[in-house]
């Protein structure tokens, strides 16, 4: 398998790990601070967004070149949902 076929799987796996990190780390304790430093959460969210966006783009290109199949569609939708999650989390975490 070429890297083009494997990258969306890697991107979705990395996005899942980072989504867990961002979700668990953004819990606010009784002092009003998050469990992980804010900059760490923002960097993890941004990196997850970029990786998931690239994964969704690669899946889209694979669908256009090779035709529609369930694997590429599911990976593309998963990466797009992860991308949306990281965008929302990043905006929610950003201080006003």
N, C-alpha and C positions, 0 to 999 in steps of 0.2 A: 504494500500500500504506500502511496506517496504521502508526503507531508500535507498536501492539500486535502486529502481525505481524512487524515488523522487529526489535524489541527482543531476542527470544531469539537471533537471529543475532549481533547486536552483543554480547550477554552471553557467548555461547560464544566469540567471537573474543577478547574481553577476557580471559576466563578462560584461554584457551590461552596468551596472551602472559604473563599473570601466573603460570601454572603453570610455564612455561619459566623465568621469573625466579626463582621460589621454588626450583625444582629445581636450577638452576645455582648460585644464590646460597647454598644451604645446604650446599655441599660444604665439608668441614672440611679445612683445610690441616695441615701438620706441627706448627704451634704450638697447634692445637686451636681456632682461631678459624674462623668461617665467612667465605666470600668477601665477603658483604654483611653489614652490621651486623644484629644480631638484631632490633632494633626495626623495621627496614625490612622484613625477612622476615615478621615477625608482622603488620605493617600490610598488606602485599601479600596475605598469606594471608587475612586477615580481609575485606579489600575483595573479593577473588576469591570468597570464600564468599558474601558478601552479593549480589554481582552474579549469581552462578550460581543462588543460591536464588530471586531475583526472576525470572530467566529461566525456571527450572523451573516456578515458580508461574504465570507468564503462559502458558506452554505448556499447563499443566493446565487453566487456565480456557478457553483456545482449544479444547481437545479437548472440554470439557464443552459449550461453546456451539455450535461448528461441527461436531462429530462427529470421529471418529477418522480421521486421515490420516497418511501416512508421514512427512511433513515435520515436523509438530508432535510426533509421537511420538519421532522421532530427535533433534530439538532438545531436547525435554524430558528424554530419557534422557541425552543429552550434558551438559546443564546439571546434572542430578542427580549424575552421576558426577564432574563437576568440583567440585560442592559437597562431595561426600564426600572427594575428594582434598584440598581446602583445609582441611576440618575435621581430617583426620588429620595433615596437615603442620603445621597450627597447634598441635595438641596435642603433636606430636613435637618441635617446635622450642621449646616453652615450657620454660624451665629448671625443674628440680625443686627 
